[in-house]
């Protein structure tokens, strides 16, 4: 094997070892914690390399002590990065961490109000009744939030059982009795938002 091929293999190996695990961690963390991906590529690369180094160092140390093969060490590194990304992303969204951040730093960790509202209502068995006025056409939607599609700073709000009105309060569309109808409104297109939490009563009369 010539030196060129060896150099390419070494570069690929270094990339897999010292970049990919960190990138996996960051991607999983951002997905679970509802954070946006880093727009600054240089910052993303630095974070990925730093996280990869720490994870690889720990796994490699343990693997070497237990006699693991290099391929097992590499696979374990990926698995650890994946698990840590999911776990840390979920932990940071707990009420405990959010309250701790409020007390210590006077700021919330949760940056997406709609995601938190929908998840809290779902967990506590509430329906979110919302009145949303849009910016581009001044249409008012009065309906129920079914879910939040996109977990980022511009989420998609899915409304069901809704009625839409124009700026003169004339009905444009009425779907309050249609189980198959839904409309999607992006956060960036919302001019005003009012909501009410209505408890779901599952007890039979």
C-alpha positions in Angstrom: 0.0 0.0 0.0 1.5 3.4 -1.0 1.9 6.4 1.2 -1.0 8.2 -0.4 -3.5 5.5 0.4 -2.1 5.2 4.0 -2.6 9.0 4.4 -6.2 8.8 3.2 -7.0 5.9 5.5 -5.4 7.8 8.5 -7.4 10.9 7.7 -10.7 9.0 7.4 -9.9 7.2 10.7 -9.2 10.4 12.4 -12.4 11.9 11.1 -14.4 9.0 12.3 -12.7 9.0 15.7 -12.4 12.7 16.5 -15.4 14.2 14.8 -18.3 11.8 14.1 -19.0 10.9 17.8 -19.3 14.5 18.8 -21.5 15.3 15.8 -23.8 12.4 16.8 -24.0 13.7 20.3 -24.8 17.2 19.2 -27.4 16.1 16.7 -29.2 13.9 19.2 -29.0 16.5 21.9 -30.5 19.2 19.7 -33.3 17.0 18.5 -34.4 15.9 22.0 -33.9 19.3 23.6 -35.6 21.1 20.7 -32.6 23.3 19.9 -31.6 24.5 16.5 -28.5 23.2 14.8 -25.4 25.5 15.0 -25.3 27.8 12.0 -21.6 28.6 12.6 -19.8 25.6 11.0 -16.5 26.4 12.7 -18.1 26.4 16.1 -19.9 23.1 15.3 -16.6 21.5 14.2 -14.8 22.7 17.4 -17.6 21.3 19.6 -17.8 18.1 17.7 -14.0 17.5 18.0 -14.0 18.4 21.7 -16.9 16.1 22.6 -15.5 13.3 20.4 -12.1 13.5 22.1 -13.6 13.3 25.6 -16.0 10.4 24.7 -13.3 8.5 22.8 -10.7 9.0 25.6 -13.1 7.5 28.2 -14.3 4.6 26.0 -10.8 3.9 24.7 -9.4 3.8 28.3 -12.1 1.4 29.4 -11.8 -0.7 26.2 -8.0 -1.0 26.5 -8.3 -2.2 30.1 -10.8 -4.8 29.2 -9.0 -5.9 26.0 -11.6 -4.7 23.5 -10.7 -4.7 19.8 -10.4 -1.3 18.0 -13.6 -1.9 16.1 -15.5 -2.6 19.3 -14.1 0.5 20.9 -15.2 2.6 17.9 -18.8 1.1 17.8 -19.1 1.6 21.6 -17.9 5.3 21.2 -20.8 5.9 18.7 -23.3 4.1 20.9 -22.2 6.2 24.0 -22.4 9.4 22.0 -25.9 8.5 20.8 -27.1 7.5 24.3 -25.5 10.5 26.0 -27.0 12.9 23.4 -30.5 11.6 24.0 -30.3 11.4 27.7 -28.7 14.8 28.2 -31.2 16.4 25.8 -34.1 14.9 27.8 -32.6 15.8 31.2 -32.1 19.5 30.3 -35.8 19.8 29.5 -37.0 18.6 32.9 -38.7 21.0 35.3 -35.9 20.4 37.8 -33.1 21.6 35.4 -35.3 24.5 34.2 -36.0 25.6 37.8 -32.4 25.2 38.8 -31.4 27.4 35.9 -34.0 30.0 36.8 -32.7 30.2 40.4 -29.0 30.1 39.5 -28.8 32.1 36.2 -32.3 33.7 36.1 -33.1 32.3 32.7 -35.0 29.3 31.3 -33.4 26.5 29.5 -36.6 25.9 27.4 -36.5 28.2 24.4 -39.6 26.9 22.6 -42.8 28.0 24.3 -45.1 26.0 21.9 -43.3 22.7 22.4 -43.4 23.1 26.2 -47.1 24.2 26.1 -48.1 21.2 24.0 -46.1 18.7 25.9 -47.2 19.9 29.3 -50.9 19.8 28.2 -50.5 16.3 26.8 -48.8 15.1 30.0 -51.4 16.7 32.3 -54.4 15.6 30.1 -55.4 19.0 28.9 -56.6 20.3 25.5 -55.0 23.6 24.3 -57.7 25.8 22.8 -56.0 28.6 20.8 -56.9 31.8 19.0 -54.2 32.6 16.5 -54.0 35.7 14.3 -51.6 35.5 11.3 -49.3 38.3 10.1 -49.4 38.0 6.3 -53.2 37.9 5.7 -54.7 38.8 9.2 -56.7 35.6 9.3 -57.8 34.5 12.7 -57.9 30.8 13.6 -59.9 29.5 16.5 -59.2 25.8 17.2 -57.5 23.1 19.2 -53.7 22.4 19.0 -53.2 18.8 18.1 -49.4 18.8 18.0 -46.3 20.7 17.2 -44.6 19.3 14.2 -41.1 21.0 14.1 -39.0 21.2 17.2 -37.1 24.4 16.5 -37.5 28.2 16.7 -40.0 28.2 13.8 -42.4 25.3 14.8 -45.4 24.2 12.8 -48.6 24.4 14.9 -51.2 21.9 13.8 -54.8 23.1 14.6 -57.9 20.8 14.4 -61.6 21.5 15.0 -61.0 25.1 13.9 -62.8 28.0 12.4 -61.0 30.7 10.5 -62.2 34.4 10.1 -61.1 37.3 8.0 -60.3 40.7 9.5 -64.0 41.7 9.4 -64.9 38.6 11.5 -66.5 36.8 8.6 -66.2 33.0 8.6 -63.8 31.8 5.9 -63.7 28.1 6.8 -65.5 26.1 9.5 -64.1 22.6 10.5 -65.2 22.3 14.1 -67.0 19.0 13.4 -64.6 17.5 10.9 -62.3 14.9 12.4 -60.2 14.8 9.2 -59.4 18.5 8.8 -56.4 20.3 10.0 -54.4 23.4 9.2 -50.8 24.2 9.8 -49.5 27.6 11.0 -45.8 28.5 11.4 -44.6 30.4 14.4 -43.0 33.0 12.1 -46.5 33.7 10.7 -48.2 34.3 14.1 -49.1 37.9 14.9 -50.9 37.2 18.2 -51.6 34.1 20.2 -54.1 33.4 23.0 -54.8 30.1 24.6 -56.8 28.3 27.2 -56.1 25.0 28.8 -59.2 22.8 29.1 -59.1 19.6 31.2 -60.1 16.4 29.5 -62.7 14.6 31.6 -62.5 10.9 30.9 -64.9 9.9 33.7 -68.2 8.6 32.5 -71.3 10.2 33.8 
